Amino acid sequence: MTLPDDAPPRPSLFLAEVPPPVVIAEESLMDVAAPAPEPALVEQEQQPAPRPERPRRNPWLVVLWVFAVMLTCGGFLSQLYGIEMERGMHLGYVIGAGEGTTYSAPSVIDFYVLPVVLASFAPWLVGIGLGAAVAATLVHALTWMRRESL
Amino acid sequence: MIPPLRGLFAVGIALAVGGVAASIARIEEYLATPFALDSTSGVMAFYTESLFSAPDTDAIAQYLPFSFGIEPIVAIAGLAIVIVSIALAAGLRNSGRSAP
């Protein structure tokens, strides 16, 4: 028996063509199921484009700036201390003893050695510190000029 | 740091350390002299007597000021060489011509 071409398919025949349902155990379902996408991949797709990596900081430049700040500030403070000490000597007191305690008995180091040491080193320390700051700024300027020219 | 700069850095460190050590030795040498012990009394006598009476020339004669030689110059020169070598290393590293 043949059916006409335009006849709707009979339900029994239609069902007969469907393959029988396959019973699959839950454990095998877990195995057969498509592997879940790895979290790293998901995160990578969701994240925005990575930023361009910042250039590494030049350690020598950092050291140069540290030297510049330390020497300039240290030299300047030493110079101020030396000036104050010199002033105290002429006023008849020594720093630490207080202005009221005139003609106290200062140590030789306070009176002779320390002022000479400060006067010998402090101005040069300030000069070298400022020179280091100028050198560091120059390095920055050269780097900036090279970036601008690229 | 490239080898020539390494040498310059080492020379600077040696000069700075040597200059500071020589300065300390100079101070200790001064403090070890008997004049250093008399100096304070001499100067205090100078201040006291110049203010309140005629100066005592004997007391002033004991005055021995402390002074450095070339020690601070050596130390400062060494420090300057260290700074220059660091600046050169920074510049060379930034320009990419230095070995990492």
gemmi code that builds the backbone of each chain (N, CA, C; Angstrom):
import gemmi

chains = {
    "A": [
        ("MET", (0.838, -1.176, 0.000), (0.000, 0.000, 0.000), (0.877, 1.232, 0.000)),
        ("THR", (0.508, 2.071, -0.893), (1.312, 3.292, -1.013), (0.450, 4.477, -0.680)),
        ("LEU", (1.029, 5.420, -0.091), (0.318, 6.644, 0.269), (0.529, 7.664, -0.825)),
        ("PRO", (-0.464, 8.496, -1.044), (-0.233, 9.586, -2.011), (0.812, 10.547, -1.462)),
        ("ASP", (1.398, 11.256, -2.407), (2.506, 12.158, -2.010), (2.044, 13.282, -1.088)),
        ("ASP", (0.821, 13.752, -1.328), (0.365, 14.885, -0.517), (-0.325, 14.436, 0.766)),
        ("ALA", (-0.413, 13.192, 1.014), (-1.085, 12.736, 2.230), (-0.193, 12.967, 3.430)),
        ("PRO", (-0.798, 13.367, 4.537), (0.022, 13.570, 5.735), (0.499, 12.234, 6.264)),
        ("PRO", (1.650, 12.204, 6.823), (2.170, 10.938, 7.323), (1.348, 10.468, 8.508)),
        ("ARG", (1.184, 9.188, 8.561), (0.416, 8.617, 9.652), (1.272, 8.599, 10.913)),
        ("PRO", (0.586, 8.792, 11.985), (1.373, 8.868, 13.215), (2.133, 7.594, 13.511)),
        ("SER", (1.564, 6.472, 13.267), (2.259, 5.233, 13.602), (3.527, 5.084, 12.787)),
        ("LEU", (3.387, 5.419, 11.543), (4.584, 5.321, 10.697), (5.652, 6.337, 11.138)),
        ("PHE", (5.191, 7.490, 11.463), (6.138, 8.538, 11.867), (6.887, 8.135, 13.145)),
        ("LEU", (6.133, 7.550, 14.047), (6.768, 7.126, 15.287), (7.707, 5.949, 15.056)),
        ("ALA", (7.367, 5.147, 14.094), (8.224, 3.994, 13.863), (9.585, 4.397, 13.359)),
        ("GLU", (9.664, 5.543, 12.728), (10.966, 5.956, 12.194), (11.876, 6.560, 13.268)),
        ("VAL", (11.263, 6.944, 14.352), (12.071, 7.556, 15.413), (12.878, 6.469, 16.103)),
        ("PRO", (14.156, 6.650, 16.258), (14.948, 5.626, 16.939), (14.508, 5.481, 18.384)),
        ("PRO", (14.626, 4.280, 18.888), (14.219, 4.076, 20.276), (15.062, 4.918, 21.230)),
        ("PRO", (14.419, 5.351, 22.300), (15.198, 6.164, 23.259), (16.293, 5.345, 23.917)),
        ("VAL", (17.383, 5.997, 24.063), (18.550, 5.335, 24.661), (18.624, 5.764, 26.115)),
        ("VAL", (18.664, 4.791, 26.972), (18.776, 5.095, 28.403), (20.261, 5.185, 28.746)),
        ("ILE", (20.608, 6.288, 29.228), (22.028, 6.509, 29.549), (22.140, 6.770, 31.043)),
        ("ALA", (23.076, 6.133, 31.646), (23.296, 6.351, 33.081), (23.813, 7.760, 33.334)),
        ("GLU", (23.563, 8.218, 34.548), (23.977, 9.598, 34.856), (25.484, 9.771, 34.772)),
        ("GLU", (26.194, 8.708, 35.186), (27.667, 8.816, 35.173), (28.172, 8.962, 33.752)),
        ("SER", (27.537, 8.164, 32.824), (28.017, 8.268, 31.453), (27.613, 9.592, 30.826)),
        ("LEU", (26.471, 10.146, 31.291), (26.097, 11.476, 30.796), (27.165, 12.512, 31.150)),
        ("MET", (27.653, 12.367, 32.339), (28.702, 13.306, 32.751), (29.916, 13.175, 31.843)),
        ("ASP", (30.186, 11.898, 31.415), (31.368, 11.709, 30.571), (31.132, 12.216, 29.163)),
        ("VAL", (29.911, 11.963, 28.666), (29.657, 12.291, 27.264), (29.437, 13.774, 27.063)),
        ("ALA", (28.913, 14.440, 28.110), (28.583, 15.858, 27.950), (29.794, 16.649, 27.483)),
        ("ALA", (29.483, 17.658, 26.726), (30.559, 18.486, 26.178), (31.341, 19.129, 27.322)),
        ("PRO", (32.658, 19.142, 27.213), (33.453, 19.708, 28.320), (33.147, 21.192, 28.502)),
        ("ALA", (32.980, 21.524, 29.778), (32.708, 22.932, 30.082), (33.923, 23.765, 29.737)),
        ("PRO", (33.685, 24.941, 29.249), (34.842, 25.787, 28.934), (35.628, 26.112, 30.195)),
        ("GLU", (36.931, 26.110, 30.015), (37.790, 26.356, 31.176), (37.573, 27.778, 31.684)),
        ("PRO", (37.627, 27.939, 33.008), (37.380, 29.284, 33.558), (38.360, 30.318, 33.032)),
        ("ALA", (39.593, 29.866, 32.819), (40.579, 30.838, 32.353), (40.196, 31.393, 30.989)),
        ("LEU", (39.663, 30.477, 30.131), (39.286, 30.939, 28.797), (38.104, 31.908, 28.870)),
        ("VAL", (37.145, 31.563, 29.743), (35.983, 32.445, 29.888), (36.418, 33.817, 30.370)),
        ("GLU", (37.298, 33.779, 31.376), (37.750, 35.090, 31.900), (38.488, 35.874, 30.833)),
        ("GLN", (39.263, 35.131, 30.019), (40.041, 35.826, 29.001), (39.135, 36.481, 27.964)),
        ("GLU", (37.996, 35.766, 27.648), (37.093, 36.347, 26.664), (36.360, 37.556, 27.229)),
        ("GLN", (36.074, 37.496, 28.563), (35.308, 38.589, 29.141), (36.168, 39.806, 29.444)),
        ("GLN", (37.464, 39.578, 29.657), (38.321, 40.706, 30.020), (38.559, 41.606, 28.825)),
        ("PRO", (38.749, 42.897, 29.088), (39.092, 43.797, 27.977), (40.502, 43.518, 27.492)),
        ("ALA", (40.838, 44.129, 26.419), (42.164, 43.920, 25.830), (43.233, 44.338, 26.826)),
        ("PRO", (44.311, 43.550, 26.950), (45.345, 43.899, 27.935), (46.007, 45.220, 27.594)),
        ("ARG", (46.312, 45.930, 28.680), (46.980, 47.224, 28.480), (48.408, 46.995, 28.018)),
        ("PRO", (48.939, 47.943, 27.303), (50.357, 47.807, 26.949), (51.216, 47.856, 28.205)),
        ("GLU", (52.197, 46.957, 28.260), (53.022, 46.826, 29.461), (53.847, 48.089, 29.676)),
        ("ARG", (53.807, 48.550, 30.929), (54.575, 49.762, 31.236), (56.059, 49.439, 31.193)),
        ("PRO", (56.881, 50.377, 30.736), (58.316, 50.098, 30.731), (58.832, 49.954, 32.152)),
        ("ARG", (59.778, 49.034, 32.306), (60.329, 48.787, 33.641), (61.088, 50.017, 34.113)),
        ("ARG", (60.972, 50.260, 35.426), (61.642, 51.428, 35.977), (63.144, 51.185, 36.009)),
        ("ASN", (63.865, 52.225, 35.650), (65.320, 52.118, 35.614), (65.861, 52.183, 37.051)),
        ("PRO", (66.460, 51.101, 37.555), (66.905, 51.117, 38.964), (68.015, 52.136, 39.215)),
        ("TRP", (68.864, 52.351, 38.227), (69.949, 53.325, 38.419), (69.393, 54.733, 38.553)),
        ("LEU", (68.321, 54.992, 37.833), (67.698, 56.316, 37.928), (67.072, 56.510, 39.308)),
        ("VAL", (66.487, 55.448, 39.829), (65.906, 55.523, 41.183), (67.013, 55.801, 42.201)),
        ("VAL", (68.124, 55.075, 42.058), (69.251, 55.285, 42.980), (69.767, 56.717, 42.875)),
        ("LEU", (69.810, 57.216, 41.642), (70.301, 58.583, 41.431), (69.394, 59.606, 42.122)),
        ("TRP", (68.084, 59.402, 42.007), (67.158, 60.332, 42.667), (67.282, 60.231, 44.179)),
        ("VAL", (67.438, 59.016, 44.681), (67.580, 58.850, 46.139), (68.838, 59.567, 46.632)),
        ("PHE", (69.940, 59.394, 45.893), (71.180, 60.087, 46.252), (70.984, 61.598, 46.201)),
        ("ALA", (70.307, 62.060, 45.162), (70.118, 63.502, 45.000), (69.352, 64.090, 46.179)),
        ("VAL", (68.278, 63.437, 46.564), (67.458, 63.958, 47.669), (68.230, 63.877, 48.986)),
        ("MET", (68.865, 62.723, 49.214), (69.580, 62.542, 50.476), (70.721, 63.536, 50.624)),
        ("LEU", (71.525, 63.678, 49.576), (72.698, 64.551, 49.679), (72.289, 66.010, 49.788)),
        ("THR", (71.298, 66.406, 48.999), (70.889, 67.806, 49.053), (70.299, 68.153, 50.415)),
        ("CYS", (69.372, 67.335, 50.875), (68.734, 67.627, 52.168), (69.742, 67.493, 53.312)),
        ("GLY", (70.529, 66.424, 53.287), (71.513, 66.229, 54.347), (72.545, 67.347, 54.389)),
        ("GLY", (73.041, 67.730, 53.230), (74.019, 68.807, 53.172), (73.442, 70.128, 53.628)),
        ("PHE", (72.197, 70.377, 53.219), (71.560, 71.642, 53.608), (71.342, 71.689, 55.119)),
        ("LEU", (70.844, 70.590, 55.693), (70.619, 70.562, 57.137), (71.941, 70.659, 57.903)),
        ("SER", (72.969, 69.992, 57.372), (74.283, 70.082, 58.024), (74.802, 71.510, 58.001)),
        ("GLN", (74.582, 72.169, 56.885), (75.037, 73.560, 56.776), (74.301, 74.442, 57.783)),
        ("LEU", (73.000, 74.237, 57.888), (72.220, 75.016, 58.860), (72.694, 74.751, 60.285)),
        ("TYR", (72.955, 73.469, 60.569), (73.421, 73.112, 61.910), (74.777, 73.752, 62.192)),
        ("GLY", (75.642, 73.744, 61.181), (76.954, 74.364, 61.347), (76.845, 75.855, 61.588)),
        ("ILE", (75.939, 76.501, 60.850), (75.754, 77.946, 61.034), (75.247, 78.240, 62.440)),
        ("GLU", (74.281, 77.422, 62.865), (73.720, 77.628, 64.211), (74.778, 77.379, 65.279)),
        ("MET", (75.618, 76.381, 65.032), (76.677, 76.077, 65.991), (77.687, 77.223, 66.073)),
        ("GLU", (78.016, 77.763, 64.899), (78.951, 78.892, 64.859), (78.368, 80.096, 65.600)),
        ("ARG", (77.089, 80.311, 65.368), (76.408, 81.425, 66.034), (76.413, 81.205, 67.550)),
        ("GLY", (76.166, 79.968, 67.943), (76.157, 79.658, 69.366), (77.517, 79.865, 70.010)),
        ("MET", (78.554, 79.534, 69.258), (79.894, 79.728, 69.803), (80.165, 81.202, 70.060)),
        ("HIS", (79.710, 82.042, 69.134), (79.973, 83.467, 69.303), (79.089, 84.083, 70.372)),
        ("LEU", (77.927, 83.454, 70.576), (77.044, 83.959, 71.633), (77.405, 83.384, 72.982)),
        ("GLY", (78.269, 82.382, 72.998), (78.724, 81.845, 74.271), (77.946, 80.642, 74.746)),
        ("TYR", (77.260, 79.992, 73.887), (76.579, 78.753, 74.285), (76.765, 77.740, 73.173)),
        ("VAL", (76.470, 76.550, 73.507), (76.601, 75.470, 72.545), (75.232, 74.845, 72.351)),
        ("ILE", (74.938, 74.461, 71.132), (73.638, 73.852, 70.855), (73.449, 72.633, 71.747)),
        ("GLY", (72.307, 72.517, 72.310), (72.026, 71.403, 73.206), (72.066, 71.857, 74.648)),
        ("ALA", (72.922, 72.809, 74.945), (72.978, 73.311, 76.316), (71.919, 74.386, 76.535)),
        ("GLY", (71.463, 74.998, 75.454), (70.439, 76.026, 75.591), (71.056, 77.404, 75.636)),
        ("GLU", (70.281, 78.386, 75.217), (70.821, 79.741, 75.127), (71.089, 80.337, 76.508)),
        ("GLY", (70.322, 79.898, 77.487), (70.488, 80.484, 78.808), (71.748, 80.030, 79.507)),
        ("THR", (72.253, 78.876, 79.136), (73.417, 78.333, 79.828), (74.684, 78.820, 79.143)),
        ("THR", (74.987, 80.068, 79.347), (76.181, 80.632, 78.737), (77.421, 80.129, 79.452)),
        ("TYR", (78.477, 80.053, 78.689), (79.778, 79.627, 79.201), (79.718, 78.259, 79.854)),
        ("SER", (78.904, 77.404, 79.305), (78.939, 76.031, 79.781), (80.228, 75.393, 79.258)),
        ("ALA", (80.548, 74.275, 79.779), (81.791, 73.628, 79.382), (81.536, 72.699, 78.200)),
        ("PRO", (81.773, 73.159, 76.984), (81.521, 72.304, 75.829), (82.662, 71.328, 75.615)),
        ("SER", (82.377, 70.301, 74.878), (83.444, 69.362, 74.575), (84.272, 69.906, 73.415)),
        ("VAL", (85.441, 69.350, 73.271), (86.318, 69.794, 72.181), (85.674, 69.494, 70.834)),
        ("ILE", (84.987, 68.374, 70.774), (84.359, 67.999, 69.497), (83.302, 69.018, 69.107)),
        ("ASP", (82.495, 69.431, 70.086), (81.457, 70.413, 69.780), (82.070, 71.742, 69.357)),
        ("PHE", (83.144, 72.084, 69.992), (83.663, 73.425, 69.803), (84.584, 73.555, 68.594)),
        ("TYR", (85.393, 72.538, 68.359), (86.384, 72.669, 67.283), (86.148, 71.730, 66.115)),
        ("VAL", (85.879, 70.478, 66.441), (85.889, 69.459, 65.387), (84.636, 69.523, 64.526)),
        ("LEU", (83.493, 69.537, 65.189), (82.243, 69.449, 64.424), (82.027, 70.638, 63.486)),
        ("PRO", (82.266, 71.863, 63.914), (82.101, 72.970, 62.966), (83.006, 72.850, 61.739)),
        ("VAL", (84.235, 72.376, 61.970), (85.147, 72.230, 60.830), (84.667, 71.127, 59.896)),
        ("VAL", (84.203, 70.021, 60.494), (83.704, 68.909, 59.672), (82.496, 69.352, 58.851)),
        ("LEU", (81.583, 70.051, 59.502), (80.382, 70.493, 58.783), (80.734, 71.503, 57.701)),
        ("ALA", (81.628, 72.429, 58.043), (82.005, 73.445, 57.058), (82.754, 72.823, 55.883)),
        ("SER", (83.455, 71.707, 56.137), (84.221, 71.081, 55.054), (83.337, 70.253, 54.139)),
        ("PHE", (82.339, 69.598, 54.710), (81.565, 68.633, 53.921), (80.240, 69.185, 53.403)),
        ("ALA", (79.554, 69.986, 54.236), (78.170, 70.331, 53.909), (78.011, 71.029, 52.547)),
        ("PRO", (78.806, 72.060, 52.229), (78.585, 72.715, 50.929), (78.806, 71.773, 49.748)),
        ("TRP", (79.791, 70.909, 49.886), (80.051, 69.965, 48.795), (78.937, 68.942, 48.659)),
        ("LEU", (78.393, 68.528, 49.799), (77.284, 67.569, 49.738), (76.086, 68.186, 49.021)),
        ("VAL", (75.804, 69.443, 49.327), (74.696, 70.122, 48.638), (74.983, 70.203, 47.140)),
        ("GLY", (76.219, 70.538, 46.815), (76.590, 70.661, 45.396), (76.461, 69.341, 44.652)),
        ("ILE", (76.949, 68.281, 45.268), (76.863, 66.970, 44.606), (75.418, 66.511, 44.512)),
        ("GLY", (74.630, 66.782, 45.551), (73.214, 66.413, 45.509), (72.490, 67.142, 44.384)),
        ("LEU", (72.763, 68.424, 44.242), (72.123, 69.168, 43.158), (72.626, 68.670, 41.795)),
        ("GLY", (73.900, 68.335, 41.734), (74.419, 67.774, 40.483), (73.753, 66.455, 40.127)),
        ("ALA", (73.514, 65.628, 41.137), (72.818, 64.359, 40.893), (71.394, 64.603, 40.421)),
        ("ALA", (70.739, 65.610, 41.005), (69.375, 65.932, 40.561), (69.378, 66.414, 39.116)),
        ("VAL", (70.370, 67.220, 38.776), (70.462, 67.701, 37.390), (70.709, 66.530, 36.441)),
        ("ALA", (71.592, 65.618, 36.835), (71.884, 64.459, 35.987), (70.641, 63.582, 35.797)),
        ("ALA", (69.901, 63.374, 36.886), (68.683, 62.551, 36.779), (67.656, 63.226, 35.876)),
        ("THR", (67.522, 64.524, 36.023), (66.585, 65.248, 35.157), (67.027, 65.174, 33.701)),
        ("LEU", (68.325, 65.238, 33.489), (68.844, 65.149, 32.124), (68.529, 63.790, 31.500)),
        ("VAL", (68.683, 62.741, 32.309), (68.346, 61.404, 31.802), (66.866, 61.334, 31.430)),
        ("HIS", (66.017, 61.895, 32.299), (64.585, 61.919, 31.994), (64.322, 62.699, 30.704)),
        ("ALA", (64.996, 63.821, 30.569), (64.774, 64.663, 29.382), (65.210, 63.941, 28.108)),
        ("LEU", (66.350, 63.262, 28.164), (66.824, 62.537, 26.978), (65.857, 61.412, 26.607)),
        ("THR", (65.369, 60.722, 27.638), (64.397, 59.648, 27.382), (63.128, 60.197, 26.749)),
        ("TRP", (62.672, 61.311, 27.261), (61.445, 61.924, 26.722), (61.673, 62.371, 25.273)),
        ("MET", (62.844, 62.950, 25.000), (63.116, 63.398, 23.635), (63.140, 62.221, 22.663)),
        ("ARG", (63.706, 61.090, 23.115), (63.763, 59.934, 22.237), (62.357, 59.378, 21.963)),
        ("ARG", (61.514, 59.388, 23.008), (60.138, 58.903, 22.803), (59.380, 59.810, 21.841)),
        ("GLU", (59.623, 61.126, 21.983), (58.916, 62.070, 21.113), (59.353, 61.911, 19.665)),
        ("SER", (60.614, 61.586, 19.459), (61.125, 61.490, 18.082), (60.651, 60.211, 17.399)),
        ("LEU", (60.260, 59.196, 18.191), (59.804, 57.930, 17.586), (58.407, 58.063, 16.983)),
    ],
    "B": [
        ("MET", (75.516, 47.162, 34.473), (76.557, 48.185, 34.367), (77.716, 47.616, 33.555)),
        ("ILE", (78.130, 48.372, 32.565), (79.199, 47.880, 31.706), (80.533, 47.946, 32.451)),
        ("PRO", (81.502, 47.117, 32.050), (82.748, 47.020, 32.830), (83.479, 48.346, 33.055)),
        ("PRO", (83.623, 49.234, 32.064), (84.317, 50.495, 32.375), (83.614, 51.296, 33.464)),
        ("LEU", (82.295, 51.296, 33.428), (81.553, 52.012, 34.474), (81.700, 51.324, 35.814)),
        ("ARG", (81.791, 49.994, 35.752), (81.993, 49.251, 36.994), (83.321, 49.661, 37.633)),
        ("GLY", (84.348, 49.814, 36.814), (85.643, 50.258, 37.320), (85.578, 51.656, 37.898)),
        ("LEU", (84.872, 52.536, 37.188), (84.724, 53.912, 37.673), (83.982, 53.935, 39.006)),
        ("PHE", (82.952, 53.122, 39.079), (82.162, 53.026, 40.320), (83.043, 52.525, 41.469)),
        ("ALA", (83.861, 51.520, 41.192), (84.733, 50.966, 42.243), (85.757, 52.005, 42.702)),
        ("VAL", (86.301, 52.764, 41.742), (87.267, 53.804, 42.112), (86.593, 54.864, 42.985)),
        ("GLY", (85.381, 55.233, 42.611), (84.649, 56.229, 43.404), (84.367, 55.751, 44.806)),
        ("ILE", (83.934, 54.516, 44.907), (83.660, 53.957, 46.248), (84.944, 53.936, 47.075)),
        ("ALA", (86.044, 53.511, 46.447), (87.313, 53.430, 47.181), (87.758, 54.811, 47.660)),
        ("LEU", (87.621, 55.812, 46.793), (88.035, 57.168, 47.186), (87.136, 57.709, 48.301)),
        ("ALA", (85.847, 57.485, 48.167), (84.913, 58.005, 49.187), (85.175, 57.354, 50.539)),
        ("VAL", (85.298, 56.041, 50.535), (85.531, 55.334, 51.801), (86.902, 55.725, 52.379)),
        ("GLY", (87.891, 55.806, 51.501), (89.223, 56.196, 51.969), (89.244, 57.609, 52.525)),
        ("GLY", (88.539, 58.516, 51.858), (88.500, 59.904, 52.329), (87.809, 60.028, 53.676)),
        ("VAL", (86.714, 59.324, 53.836), (86.005, 59.373, 55.128), (86.860, 58.737, 56.224)),
        ("ALA", (87.506, 57.621, 55.892), (88.362, 56.966, 56.892), (89.536, 57.868, 57.277)),
        ("ALA", (90.101, 58.546, 56.280), (91.217, 59.454, 56.581), (90.737, 60.633, 57.423)),
        ("SER", (89.527, 61.108, 57.154), (88.982, 62.218, 57.952), (88.787, 61.793, 59.404)),
        ("ILE", (88.249, 60.600, 59.588), (88.044, 60.104, 60.958), (89.381, 59.921, 61.658)),
        ("ALA", (90.357, 59.418, 60.914), (91.688, 59.243, 61.514), (92.285, 60.588, 61.901)),
        ("ARG", (92.024, 61.584, 61.076), (92.538, 62.934, 61.384), (91.903, 63.484, 62.657)),
        ("ILE", (90.618, 63.273, 62.796), (89.913, 63.745, 63.996), (90.446, 63.028, 65.231)),
        ("GLU", (90.622, 61.725, 65.110), (91.131, 60.968, 66.267), (92.550, 61.401, 66.626)),
        ("GLU", (93.325, 61.694, 65.592), (94.693, 62.144, 65.843), (94.695, 63.490, 66.576)),
        ("TYR", (93.765, 64.354, 66.160), (93.679, 65.659, 66.819), (93.228, 65.511, 68.266)),
        ("LEU", (92.235, 64.660, 68.486), (91.713, 64.494, 69.839), (92.735, 63.841, 70.764)),
        ("ALA", (93.689, 63.133, 70.184), (94.694, 62.465, 71.007), (95.793, 63.412, 71.473)),
        ("THR", (95.884, 64.589, 70.856), (96.947, 65.512, 71.247), (96.556, 66.254, 72.524)),
        ("PRO", (97.520, 66.618, 73.333), (97.192, 67.371, 74.558), (96.639, 68.756, 74.257)),
        ("PHE", (96.945, 69.286, 73.090), (96.434, 70.629, 72.765), (94.905, 70.623, 72.650)),
        ("ALA", (94.382, 69.502, 72.184), (92.934, 69.435, 72.049), (92.251, 69.550, 73.399)),
        ("LEU", (92.899, 68.968, 74.432), (92.294, 69.047, 75.759), (92.394, 70.463, 76.316)),
        ("ASP", (93.458, 71.157, 75.949), (93.626, 72.515, 76.459), (92.839, 73.531, 75.647)),
        ("SER", (92.433, 73.148, 74.487), (91.846, 74.125, 73.587), (90.571, 74.724, 74.151)),
        ("THR", (89.732, 73.879, 74.725), (88.448, 74.375, 75.211), (88.656, 75.409, 76.313)),
        ("SER", (89.537, 75.077, 77.250), (89.776, 76.027, 78.335), (90.384, 77.315, 77.783)),
        ("GLY", (91.232, 77.159, 76.764), (91.841, 78.343, 76.178), (90.812, 79.238, 75.528)),
        ("VAL", (89.912, 78.655, 74.762), (88.906, 79.457, 74.079), (87.893, 80.020, 75.060)),
        ("MET", (87.542, 79.221, 76.053), (86.601, 79.736, 77.035), (87.222, 80.909, 77.780)),
        ("ALA", (88.531, 80.810, 78.058), (89.208, 81.926, 78.700), (89.215, 83.142, 77.776)),
        ("PHE", (89.394, 82.887, 76.502), (89.382, 83.976, 75.531), (88.029, 84.690, 75.543)),
        ("TYR", (86.966, 83.902, 75.482), (85.625, 84.512, 75.468), (85.351, 85.239, 76.778)),
        ("THR", (85.715, 84.592, 77.867), (85.414, 85.191, 79.171), (86.191, 86.490, 79.355)),
        ("GLU", (87.473, 86.421, 79.072), (88.309, 87.579, 79.374), (88.151, 88.676, 78.332)),
        ("SER", (87.753, 88.319, 77.135), (87.534, 89.372, 76.153), (86.255, 90.144, 76.492)),
        ("LEU", (85.387, 89.499, 77.203), (84.141, 90.170, 77.566), (84.273, 90.920, 78.891)),
        ("PHE", (84.995, 90.309, 79.829), (84.975, 90.865, 81.176), (86.323, 91.444, 81.611)),
        ("SER", (87.369, 91.134, 80.898), (88.669, 91.659, 81.319), (89.627, 91.604, 80.141)),
        ("ALA", (90.817, 91.912, 80.404), (91.822, 91.855, 79.341), (92.105, 90.396, 78.988)),
        ("PRO", (92.316, 90.116, 77.733), (92.554, 88.710, 77.341), (93.840, 88.169, 77.931)),
        ("ASP", (93.775, 86.933, 78.270), (94.934, 86.247, 78.825), (95.681, 85.602, 77.655)),
        ("THR", (96.793, 86.154, 77.321), (97.514, 85.670, 76.148), (98.048, 84.261, 76.351)),
        ("ASP", (98.346, 83.922, 77.586), (98.826, 82.564, 77.827), (97.741, 81.535, 77.515)),
        ("ALA", (96.514, 81.883, 77.911), (95.418, 80.953, 77.651), (95.158, 80.848, 76.148)),
        ("ILE", (95.237, 82.002, 75.466), (94.965, 81.978, 74.030), (96.068, 81.220, 73.292)),
        ("ALA", (97.248, 81.233, 73.835), (98.358, 80.536, 73.178), (98.120, 79.034, 73.119)),
        ("GLN", (97.258, 78.536, 73.995), (96.999, 77.098, 73.979), (95.950, 76.720, 72.941)),
        ("TYR", (95.438, 77.702, 72.283), (94.371, 77.449, 71.316), (94.929, 76.721, 70.102)),
        ("LEU", (94.398, 75.578, 69.834), (94.837, 74.811, 68.653), (93.608, 74.425, 67.851)),
        ("PRO", (93.349, 75.157, 66.814), (92.141, 74.833, 66.042), (92.325, 73.539, 65.267)),
        ("PHE", (91.248, 72.893, 65.085), (91.265, 71.662, 64.286), (91.123, 72.041, 62.821)),
        ("SER", (91.858, 71.340, 61.990), (91.731, 71.597, 60.550), (91.974, 70.298, 59.795)),
        ("PHE", (91.328, 70.213, 58.665), (91.515, 69.057, 57.795), (92.642, 69.328, 56.803)),
        ("GLY", (93.130, 68.254, 56.202), (94.035, 68.382, 55.066), (93.236, 68.213, 53.782)),
        ("ILE", (93.652, 67.261, 52.966), (92.921, 67.022, 51.719), (91.886, 65.899, 51.875)),
        ("GLU", (91.713, 65.422, 53.112), (90.792, 64.281, 53.310), (89.375, 64.542, 52.814)),
        ("PRO", (88.780, 65.705, 53.155), (87.413, 65.924, 52.654), (87.338, 65.988, 51.136)),
        ("ILE", (88.393, 66.539, 50.524), (88.386, 66.641, 49.053), (88.382, 65.244, 48.431)),
        ("VAL", (89.175, 64.344, 49.021), (89.234, 62.975, 48.496), (87.867, 62.299, 48.630)),
        ("ALA", (87.260, 62.458, 49.808), (85.951, 61.830, 50.026), (84.903, 62.402, 49.079)),
        ("ILE", (84.910, 63.707, 48.928), (83.906, 64.342, 48.066), (84.144, 63.959, 46.606)),
        ("ALA", (85.420, 63.893, 46.217), (85.707, 63.495, 44.833), (85.230, 62.069, 44.574)),
        ("GLY", (85.454, 61.194, 45.539), (84.965, 59.817, 45.386), (83.456, 59.763, 45.271)),
        ("LEU", (82.790, 60.540, 46.099), (81.321, 60.569, 46.043), (80.844, 61.113, 44.692)),
        ("ALA", (81.534, 62.128, 44.208), (81.150, 62.687, 42.908), (81.345, 61.662, 41.792)),
        ("ILE", (82.425, 60.896, 41.872), (82.659, 59.870, 40.847), (81.578, 58.790, 40.917)),
        ("VAL", (81.180, 58.436, 42.133), (80.095, 57.455, 42.282), (78.815, 57.974, 41.641)),
        ("ILE", (78.506, 59.230, 41.900), (77.278, 59.812, 41.341), (77.353, 59.852, 39.813)),
        ("VAL", (78.513, 60.235, 39.295), (78.656, 60.311, 37.836), (78.501, 58.928, 37.207)),
        ("SER", (79.109, 57.915, 37.835), (78.992, 56.571, 37.265), (77.554, 56.060, 37.330)),
        ("ILE", (76.844, 56.394, 38.400), (75.432, 55.990, 38.481), (74.615, 56.710, 37.411)),
        ("ALA", (74.897, 57.982, 37.217), (74.154, 58.735, 36.194), (74.430, 58.168, 34.801)),
        ("LEU", (75.682, 57.824, 34.539), (76.010, 57.241, 33.225), (75.320, 55.892, 33.047)),
        ("ALA", (75.315, 55.100, 34.113), (74.633, 53.800, 34.022), (73.148, 53.975, 33.772)),
        ("ALA", (72.551, 54.965, 34.437), (71.121, 55.225, 34.220), (70.864, 55.654, 32.786)),
        ("GLY", (71.720, 56.530, 32.276), (71.538, 56.996, 30.896), (71.716, 55.886, 29.885)),
        ("LEU", (72.733, 55.051, 30.101), (72.970, 53.957, 29.149), (71.848, 52.928, 29.205)),
        ("ARG", (71.335, 52.677, 30.382), (70.258, 51.699, 30.483), (68.991, 52.222, 29.809)),
        ("ASN", (68.744, 53.517, 29.993), (67.542, 54.074, 29.357), (67.666, 54.095, 27.843)),
        ("SER", (68.883, 54.285, 27.358), (69.050, 54.324, 25.906), (69.125, 52.925, 25.316)),
        ("GLY", (69.189, 51.899, 26.165), (69.160, 50.529, 25.683), (70.470, 50.028, 25.156)),
        ("ARG", (71.549, 50.732, 25.477), (72.844, 50.287, 24.979), (73.615, 49.493, 26.011)),
        ("SER", (73.062, 49.422, 27.205), (73.779, 48.719, 28.259), (73.304, 47.280, 28.355)),
        ("ALA", (74.162, 46.408, 28.738), (73.751, 45.019, 28.972), (72.854, 44.989, 30.200)),
        ("PRO", (71.808, 44.148, 30.175), (70.870, 44.132, 31.300), (71.520, 43.565, 32.554)),
    ],
}
model = gemmi.Model(1)
for chain_id, residues in chains.items():
    chain = gemmi.Chain(chain_id)
    for i, (resn, *xyz) in enumerate(residues, 1):
        res = gemmi.Residue()
        res.name, res.seqid = resn, gemmi.SeqId(i, " ")
        for name, pos in zip(("N", "CA", "C"), xyz):
            atom = gemmi.Atom()
            atom.name, atom.element = name, gemmi.Element(name[0])
            atom.pos, atom.b_iso = gemmi.Position(*pos), 0.0
            res.add_atom(atom)
        chain.add_residue(res)
    model.add_chain(chain)
structure = gemmi.Structure()
structure.add_model(model)
structure.setup_entities()
